[in-house]
C-alpha cells in the first residue's frame, strides 16, 4: 500500500479499504471502512489532517489536502469524482462531487451534486437537500 509518514504521522487505513497501487497517501490521514481510493489519487495531510468516513469513493486522480486551519473531512458515503481537487473543506454524508470539482465548497450535505471546472469558473450546478 502506498502510505507515507510525514512529521511522524502515518496514515491509518481500515483493513477493508481498497487503495490503488498508484495512489499516494501521506501523513495524518484516516480512511474508514469500505472506502476505495482510485489510481493516481493523492490524499495529503502535510499541512493539516484528512479524515475520510466509511464507504467513500475517491476516484482516479482526485487530490485531497488538509490545511493548518481546516481539516479536510468527508462524511460517510461520499463519492469524489476524477480530477477533483479539495482543500481544507468539509463534505458531509451522502454527497457526490462530480468530475473536476474544485474545493470551494465549505459544507455540503444530503444527496448533493456539485460541478465546477477551473477553465469555466462560472459553471456550477448544485442540487438536492439542503441545496435549493
GIURSUL-V578721 format. One record per pair of residues at least 24 apart in sequence whose C-alpha atoms are under 10 Angstrom apart, sorted by sequence separation. I is the first residue (numbers start at 0). J is the second residue. D is the distance in whole Angstrom. If there is no record, write none. Layout:
i=<I I>
j=<J J>
d=<D D>
//
This chain:
i=<0 1 2 3 4 25 30 31 35 36 37 46 47 48 49 50 51 52 53 54 55 56 57 58 59 60 61 62 63 64 3 24 30 36 51 52 57 58 63 2 44 51 57 44 97 43 42 96 71 77 83 10 77 83 10 73 74 77 83 94 10 71 72 73 74 76 77 78 79 80 82 94 9 8 28 69 8 16 22 23 28 49 55 61 5 6 10 15 16 21 22 27 49 55 61 64 5 6 10 11 12 15 16 17 18 19 21 22 23 24 25 47 48 49 50 51 52 53 54 55 56 57 58 59 60 61 62 63 2 3 4 5 6 8 13 16 19 22 47 49 52 55 58 62 4 5 34 40 46 31 33 34 39 40 28 29 30 31 32 33 34 35 36 37 38 39 40 41 42 43 44 31 34 37>
j=<24 25 26 27 28 49 54 55 59 60 61 70 71 72 73 74 75 76 77 78 79 80 81 82 83 84 85 86 87 88 28 49 55 61 76 77 82 83 88 28 70 77 83 71 124 71 71 125 102 108 114 42 109 115 43 106 107 110 116 127 44 105 106 107 108 110 111 112 113 114 116 128 44 44 64 105 45 53 59 60 65 86 92 98 43 44 48 53 54 59 60 65 87 93 99 102 44 45 49 50 51 54 55 56 57 58 60 61 62 63 64 86 87 88 89 90 91 92 93 94 95 96 97 98 99 100 101 102 42 43 44 45 46 48 53 56 59 62 87 89 92 95 98 102 45 46 75 81 87 73 75 76 81 82 71 72 73 74 75 76 77 78 79 80 81 82 83 84 85 86 87 75 78 81>
d=<9 9 8 10 10 10 9 8 10 9 8 9 8 8 8 8 8 7 8 9 8 8 8 8 9 9 8 8 8 9 10 10 9 9 10 8 10 8 9 10 9 9 9 9 10 10 10 9 10 10 9 10 10 9 9 10 10 9 9 9 9 10 10 10 9 10 10 10 10 10 10 10 10 9 10 10 9 9 8 10 9 10 9 9 9 10 10 10 8 10 8 9 8 9 8 10 8 8 9 10 10 10 9 10 10 10 10 10 10 10 10 10 9 10 9 10 9 9 10 10 9 10 10 10 10 9 10 9 10 9 10 6 10 10 9 10 9 10 8 10 8 10 9 10 9 10 9 8 10 10 10 9 10 9 9 10 10 10 10 10 9 9 10 10 10 10 9 10 10 10 10 8 10 9>
//
